[in-house]
Amino acid sequence: MHLKNPRIIGFIDLGTNSVRLLVVRLNPNGSYTLVTQQKEVIRLGEGEYLENKLTEAAMERATGVICRLIDLARSRGAEEFVAVATSATREASNGEDLCNRIEEQTGVRIHIISGAEEARLIWLGVSSGIDLKGETALFIDIGGGSTEIIVGDQHEPFFLRSLKLGAIRTTGMFVQTEKDGRVSQRVLLALRRHIEHQIVHIARHITTWNITTAYGSSGTILSLEAVAASYKPCAQTHSPGYLSIEELDMLIWYLSNLPLSIRREVQGLNSDRADIIIAGAVILHEILKASRMKGVFVSSRSLRDGLLVDYIARIPGFPHAEPVSIRERSVRHLGRLCHIDELHASHIMKLALSLYHTGVQAGLFTFDEEAQELLSYAAYLHDVGQFISFSNHHQHSFYLITEVPLLGFNQHEVLMIGLIARYHRKKLPRTRDTPFQDLGRDERRMIRVLSLLLRLAENLDRSHDRRVQKAEFIRKKDYIVLSVSSITDCSLEIWAVESEKDAFFRTFRTRLEIDQTIREE
């Protein structure tokens, strides 16, 4: 499947608790643009699990919401839909009836997927948004009807399981509350024993892998992390984006002792989730305990993101269709969104890395491996700011790099990439510049050096025709030679590099001389 023209696709995830819509524009240059995303709570699985049958009221809610979402997607130009249904529809005896009803009213077919496929898509959605650095991780997604547990690395899931332990299912079948909605310790103990029994065999499998990190997706886990961030006993030591097993213990005790009416008002907790959050918290706690994990990093990505990645991975030209890291993929995607000159960007990256490697060999600087990677991404993205305006595009590049989500990077890494790109032209870094001034001494030094290398690389392709094929530093007794090899006259490039001699001396306290060689093709 080749993409010759832009195409707008709607992705639908019909879950047990909610239905999610993601509408994306796929561009011929291999990038994609978010058009809209929506989420509606429908409680499709409510009242299902005693008879394994969707109630008529739940089916009407689901059909009405999906019809509205499909109309919305079509109003935004969606011409194709990829729609799946999970646990509640999968297990219900009348699940196919619901899918047929929706298709009759909308023309869109909802495909019921297996538990293993649901787990795979969740892994794909979450893993495509993080950088696992070659490690194997545990992935946990607590839905309304099922909980998916996956063990995998960046490229492959090794273990996929779907358990009948969803927050709605478990609440309806095992959580008997007091009149005011409190949950007793007796009920909690029985719930823990049930979950332990359900996961004991899976826990044995999980612990055979060398897993050091767990990632949690779904509204339940996101809500619990949000509550922990605002709950006073947790707030002072809470790490944003991470939920520890100790915090879970405190939250289970806290939330179970609140009447439902007050629980609905808890900061960070969606009121629609207040009645099922305790079961979700206990499920997560028991999985972490059984797998010997100290906590879980939360992710806002989910199955619908997996649907998108799975779809575009089959389209030639999209980064997801090629065996590249999540970091490189997201950097390339941003570049394409901003319509950069990819040949120029790749050539600048090549020159900058050559200057980096030969600079290390010449004894000009020494950094860890991260510096080389940050330089390569900054070099590729240095001109994205031209999408806004050529004037001051280095500043616009900083803005786009730091504001448009780059998957696989932490916030500090994104800031460093943005600063390297910001200083590739015009003024050199100044101590009073914000946010440069907020960096540590070693990091400021790194920005000064790497941005200077990027300046030199950019100047060596002023003509944008890649006439300079090679550039490297050579150490002489009391100065450094920049050896430049080109396929034709590069007077403009040499002139531009000459203008940076003073900056080179101020950075390295060493004189720079330039040696040019023309090698005809």
C-alpha positions in Angstrom: 0.0 0.0 0.0 1.5 3.3 -1.2 0.2 6.7 -0.2 0.1 9.1 -3.1 -2.3 11.6 -1.5 -3.2 12.7 2.1 -5.7 10.3 3.7 -7.7 10.8 6.9 -8.3 7.7 9.0 -10.5 7.2 12.0 -9.4 4.6 14.7 -12.0 3.4 17.2 -11.4 1.4 20.3 -14.7 0.1 21.8 -13.8 -0.9 25.3 -15.7 -2.1 28.4 -15.8 1.2 30.1 -15.3 3.8 27.3 -15.0 4.2 23.6 -12.1 6.1 22.2 -11.7 7.8 18.8 -8.5 8.9 17.1 -8.6 10.8 13.8 -5.3 11.2 11.9 -4.2 12.7 8.6 -1.6 10.6 6.9 0.7 12.6 4.6 2.5 11.3 1.5 5.9 12.4 2.9 5.6 9.8 5.6 4.3 12.0 8.5 1.0 12.1 10.2 -1.0 14.8 11.8 -3.5 14.5 14.7 -6.9 15.8 13.6 -8.9 15.0 16.8 -9.2 12.5 19.6 -12.2 11.9 21.8 -13.2 9.6 24.7 -16.7 8.9 26.0 -17.6 6.7 29.0 -20.3 4.2 28.1 -20.0 1.4 30.7 -20.7 -1.2 28.0 -19.8 -4.0 30.4 -22.1 -2.9 33.2 -24.4 -5.7 34.3 -23.0 -8.1 31.7 -20.9 -10.6 33.6 -23.5 -12.6 35.5 -25.1 -13.8 32.2 -22.4 -12.9 29.7 -24.8 -10.7 27.8 -24.7 -7.0 27.1 -27.7 -5.2 28.4 -30.0 -3.4 26.0 -29.3 -0.1 27.8 -25.6 -0.6 27.4 -25.9 -1.4 23.7 -28.0 1.7 23.1 -25.5 3.9 24.9 -22.6 2.4 22.9 -24.4 2.7 19.6 -25.5 6.3 20.2 -22.0 7.4 21.2 -20.2 5.6 18.4 -22.7 7.0 15.8 -21.9 10.5 17.1 -18.1 9.9 17.0 -18.2 8.5 13.5 -20.2 11.5 12.4 -17.6 13.7 14.0 -14.8 11.9 12.3 -16.5 12.1 8.9 -17.0 15.8 9.4 -13.3 16.1 9.8 -12.7 14.3 6.5 -12.3 10.6 7.6 -12.8 8.3 4.7 -11.7 5.0 6.3 -12.1 3.5 9.7 -10.2 0.9 11.7 -12.5 -0.1 14.6 -12.1 -2.9 17.2 -14.0 -4.1 20.2 -12.4 -5.7 23.2 -13.4 -7.6 26.4 -17.0 -6.8 26.9 -18.1 -7.3 23.3 -15.7 -10.3 23.0 -17.2 -12.2 25.9 -20.9 -11.3 25.5 -23.2 -13.8 23.7 -24.7 -10.8 21.9 -21.5 -9.0 21.0 -21.9 -9.7 17.3 -25.4 -8.2 17.5 -23.9 -5.0 18.8 -21.4 -4.9 16.0 -24.1 -5.6 13.4 -26.3 -2.8 14.8 -23.5 -0.3 14.6 -22.7 -1.3 11.0 -26.3 -1.0 10.0 -26.5 2.6 11.3 -23.0 3.8 10.3 -21.6 1.6 7.6 -18.5 1.0 9.8 -17.7 -2.6 10.9 -16.4 -3.1 14.4 -14.1 -6.1 14.5 -14.0 -8.1 17.7 -10.4 -8.9 18.6 -8.9 -11.6 20.8 -7.4 -11.0 24.2 -3.9 -11.7 22.8 -4.4 -9.2 20.0 -5.7 -6.6 22.4 -2.5 -7.1 24.5 -0.3 -6.9 21.4 -1.9 -3.6 20.3 -1.5 -2.2 23.8 2.1 -3.1 23.8 2.6 -1.6 20.3 0.8 1.7 21.4 2.8 2.1 24.6 6.3 0.8 23.4 6.2 3.0 20.3 6.1 6.1 22.6 9.0 5.3 24.9 12.7 4.4 24.6 13.4 1.1 26.3 17.1 1.4 25.6 17.4 -2.3 24.8 15.7 -3.5 28.0 12.8 -5.8 28.6 9.8 -4.3 30.3 6.5 -5.3 31.9 3.4 -3.6 30.4 0.1 -3.5 32.4 -3.2 -2.2 31.1 -6.3 -2.3 33.4 -9.5 -2.0 31.4 -13.1 -2.3 32.4 -13.5 -6.0 31.5 -9.9 -7.3 31.4 -6.4 -6.6 32.4 -3.6 -7.1 29.8 -0.1 -8.1 30.9 2.7 -8.1 28.4 6.5 -8.7 28.6 8.5 -7.3 25.7 11.2 -5.0 24.5 11.1 -2.2 21.9 10.6 -4.5 19.0 8.8 -7.6 20.1 6.4 -8.8 22.8 7.5 -12.1 24.3 4.5 -12.8 26.5 0.9 -11.7 26.0 -1.9 -12.4 28.4 -5.4 -11.1 28.8 -7.0 -11.7 32.3 -10.6 -11.5 33.2 -9.8 -8.9 35.9 -11.2 -5.6 34.6 -12.2 -2.8 37.0 -15.9 -3.0 36.1 -16.0 -6.8 36.1 -14.2 -7.2 39.4 -16.2 -4.4 41.1 -19.5 -5.9 40.0 -18.6 -9.5 41.0 -16.5 -9.1 44.1 -16.8 -5.6 45.6 -19.7 -5.4 48.0 -19.8 -1.9 49.5 -21.3 -0.5 52.7 -24.5 1.6 52.3 -22.5 4.8 51.8 -20.1 3.2 49.3 -17.2 2.4 51.6 -15.3 -0.8 51.0 -14.5 -2.9 54.1 -11.2 -4.5 54.9 -12.9 -7.9 54.7 -14.0 -7.2 51.1 -10.5 -6.0 50.3 -8.9 -9.1 51.6 -11.3 -11.3 49.6 -10.6 -9.3 46.5 -6.8 -9.6 47.0 -7.1 -13.4 47.4 -9.2 -13.6 44.2 -6.7 -11.6 42.2 -3.7 -13.5 43.6 -5.4 -16.8 42.5 -5.9 -15.3 39.0 -2.3 -14.2 38.5 -0.2 -16.8 40.3 0.7 -18.8 37.2 1.4 -15.7 35.1 3.6 -14.2 37.9 5.9 -17.3 37.6 6.3 -16.6 33.9 7.0 -12.9 34.4 9.7 -13.4 37.0 11.7 -15.6 34.6 12.6 -12.5 32.6 15.1 -9.9 33.7 12.6 -7.1 34.0 13.6 -3.8 35.7 10.8 -1.5 34.6 7.0 -1.6 34.4 4.8 0.7 32.3 1.1 1.1 33.0 -1.6 2.5 30.7 -5.4 2.9 30.9 -7.5 5.5 32.7 -7.4 3.5 35.9 -3.6 3.8 36.3 -3.5 7.4 35.0 -6.2 8.3 37.6 -4.3 6.6 40.5 -1.1 8.5 39.6 -3.1 11.8 39.5 -4.6 11.1 42.9 -1.2 10.2 44.4 0.2 13.6 43.1 -2.4 15.5 45.1 -3.0 13.3 48.2 -0.9 14.9 51.0 0.7 11.7 52.4 2.0 10.9 48.9 2.5 14.4 47.4 5.8 15.4 49.1 7.7 12.3 47.9 5.7 11.6 44.7 7.6 11.4 41.4 5.4 12.7 38.5 4.7 10.0 36.0 5.5 7.2 38.4 3.3 5.3 40.9 5.1 3.3 43.6 3.6 0.2 45.3 3.8 2.0 48.7 1.7 4.8 47.3 -0.8 2.3 46.0 -1.1 0.9 49.5 -1.9 4.3 50.9 -4.4 5.1 48.1 -6.3 1.8 48.6 -6.6 2.5 52.3 -7.6 6.1 51.7 -10.1 5.6 48.9 -11.8 2.5 50.5 -12.5 4.4 53.6 -14.3 7.3 51.8 -18.0 7.2 51.1 -18.7 7.1 47.4 -20.1 10.6 47.3 -16.9 12.0 48.8 -14.7 9.7 46.7 -16.3 11.3 43.6 -14.8 14.6 44.7 -11.2 13.4 45.2 -8.8 15.6 43.3 -7.3 13.9 40.3 -10.1 11.2 40.1 -12.7 11.4 37.4 -16.1 11.1 39.2 -17.2 8.5 36.6 -14.4 6.2 37.8 -14.9 6.6 41.5 -17.0 3.4 42.0 -14.5 1.1 40.2 -11.2 2.7 41.1 -10.6 0.6 44.2 -10.8 -2.7 42.4 -8.5 -1.2 39.7 -6.0 -0.2 42.4 -6.0 -3.6 44.1 -5.5 -5.3 40.7 -2.5 -3.1 39.9 -1.0 -3.6 43.4 -1.2 -7.4 43.3 0.3 -7.6 39.9 3.2 -5.4 40.9 3.7 -7.4 44.1 3.6 -10.7 42.3 6.0 -9.6 39.6 8.4 -8.1 42.3 8.2 -4.5 40.8 8.5 -1.5 43.1 6.2 0.7 41.0 5.0 1.6 37.5 5.7 4.4 35.1 2.4 5.7 33.6 1.7 6.2 29.9 -1.2 8.0 28.3 -0.8 5.9 25.2 -3.1 3.0 24.6 -4.7 0.5 22.2 -5.9 3.2 19.8 -2.2 4.4 19.4 -1.4 0.8 18.7 -4.0 0.7 15.9 -2.4 3.7 14.3 1.1 2.4 14.5 0.0 -1.0 13.2 -1.7 0.7 10.3 1.1 3.0 9.2 3.7 0.3 9.7 2.4 -1.3 6.5 2.8 1.9 4.4 6.2 2.2 2.7 7.9 5.5 3.4 6.6 5.9 7.0 9.2 5.6 9.7 7.2 3.0 11.5 7.6 0.7 8.5 11.3 0.8 8.9 13.5 -0.8 11.6 14.5 2.4 13.4 14.4 3.4 17.1 11.4 5.3 18.6 13.7 8.3 19.0 14.8 8.4 15.4 11.3 7.7 14.2 9.8 10.6 16.2 12.6 13.0 15.1 12.1 12.1 11.5 8.3 12.5 11.9 8.7 16.0 13.3 11.0 16.9 10.4 8.5 15.7 7.8 5.6 17.5 9.6 7.6 20.7 9.1 8.6 19.9 5.5 12.3 20.2 6.0 14.8 19.5 3.3 15.6 15.9 4.4 18.6 15.5 2.1 20.2 18.7 3.6 19.2 17.7 7.2 20.8 14.2 6.7 23.9 15.8 5.2 24.3 18.3 8.1 23.9 15.4 10.5 26.7 13.4 8.7 29.1 16.4 8.7 28.3 17.3 12.4 29.0 13.7 13.5 32.2 13.7 11.5 33.3 16.9 13.3 32.3 15.3 16.6 34.3 12.1 16.1 37.4 13.8 14.8 37.1 16.5 17.5 37.3 13.8 20.2 40.3 12.3 18.4 42.0 15.7 18.3 41.5 16.1 22.0 39.1 19.1 21.7 36.5 17.7 24.0 35.2 14.6 25.7 31.5 13.8 26.4 29.5 10.7 27.1 27.7 8.8 24.3 24.5 10.8 24.9 26.1 13.9 23.5 26.7 12.4 20.1 23.1 11.3 19.9 21.7 14.7 21.0 23.9 16.3 18.3 22.6 14.0 15.6 19.0 14.8 16.4 19.6 18.5 16.7 21.4 18.5 13.4 18.5 16.8 11.7 15.9 19.2 13.2 17.9 22.4 13.1 15.8 23.9 10.3 12.3 22.9 11.4 11.7 26.5 12.5 11.6 27.5 8.8 8.1 26.0 8.9 7.1 29.1 10.9 9.4 31.7 9.3 12.9 31.8 7.9 13.5 35.0 9.9 14.9 33.9 13.3 14.1 30.3 12.4 16.7 29.1 14.9 14.4 30.3 17.7 11.4 28.8 16.0 13.3 25.5 15.8 13.8 25.7 19.6 10.1 26.3 20.1 8.9 23.4 17.9 11.4 20.9 19.3 10.5 21.7 22.9 6.7 22.0 22.3 5.9 19.3 19.8 6.0 15.9 21.6 9.1 13.9 20.7 8.5 10.3 21.7 11.2 8.4 23.5 12.9 11.4 25.1 12.6 12.8 28.5 12.1 16.6 29.0 15.7 17.3 29.7 16.9 15.6 26.6 14.4 17.5 24.5 15.6 20.8 26.0 19.2 20.0 25.2 18.3 19.1 21.6 16.3 22.3 21.3 19.2 24.5 22.6 21.7 22.9 20.3 19.4 23.7 17.4 18.7 27.2 18.7 22.4 28.2 18.7 23.3 26.9 15.2 23.2 30.4 13.9 23.2 34.1 15.0 24.3 34.6 18.6 26.4 32.2 20.6 25.1 30.9 23.9 25.1 33.5 26.7 25.0 32.8 30.4 22.1 35.1 30.8 20.0 33.3 28.2 16.9 31.4 29.4 16.7 28.5 29.8 20.5 28.0 29.0 21.3 29.7 32.3 19.4 27.1 34.2 21.7 24.3 33.1 24.6 23.0 35.1 28.2 24.0 34.2 29.0 20.8 32.3 25.7 20.9 30.4 26.3 24.5 29.4 29.8 23.5 28.1 28.2 20.7 26.1 25.7 23.1 24.5 28.5 25.5 23.6 30.6 22.8 21.9 27.8 20.9 20.1 26.1 24.0 18.8 29.4 25.2 17.5 29.9 21.9 15.6 26.4 22.3 14.2 27.2 25.9 13.1 30.3 24.6 11.3 28.4 21.8 9.6 25.6 24.1 8.5 28.1 26.6 7.1 29.7 23.7 5.1 26.5 23.2 3.2 25.5 26.8 2.6 24.8 26.0 -1.0 22.4 23.1 0.0 23.9 20.9 -2.7 26.2 18.7 -0.6 29.3 19.8 -2.4 31.4 19.4 0.8 31.6 15.7 1.1 33.9 15.4 4.1 35.1 17.5 7.0 37.3 16.6 9.9 39.5 18.1 12.5 43.3 17.3 12.6 45.5 18.2 15.5 48.7 20.1 14.8 51.3 21.2 17.3 49.6 24.5 18.4 46.5 24.7 16.3 43.7 22.7 14.7 43.2 22.1 11.0 39.7 21.7 9.6 40.2 19.6 6.5 37.5 20.1 4.0 37.0 17.8 0.9 34.6 19.0 -1.8 33.5 17.9 -5.3 33.6 21.5 -6.6 34.5 25.0 -5.6 33.1 25.8 -2.1 34.3 29.4 -1.6 30.9 30.3 -0.1 31.2 27.5 2.5 34.9 28.4 3.3 33.9 32.0 3.8 31.1 31.1 6.1 33.4 28.8 8.2 36.1 31.6 8.4 33.5 33.8 10.1 33.4 31.2 13.0 37.1 31.2 13.7 36.7 33.6 16.6 33.9 31.5 18.1 36.1 28.4 17.7 39.0 30.1 19.6 36.7 31.3 22.4 35.3 27.8 22.8 38.5 25.7 22.6 41.3 28.3 23.2 42.9 26.9 20.1 43.5 28.5 16.7 41.6 27.1 13.7 43.0 26.8 10.1 41.1 25.6 7.1 42.5 23.3 4.4 40.4 22.7 1.3 40.8 19.9 -1.2 38.7 19.6 -4.4 38.1 16.0 -5.6 36.2 15.9 -8.9 33.7 13.1 -9.2 
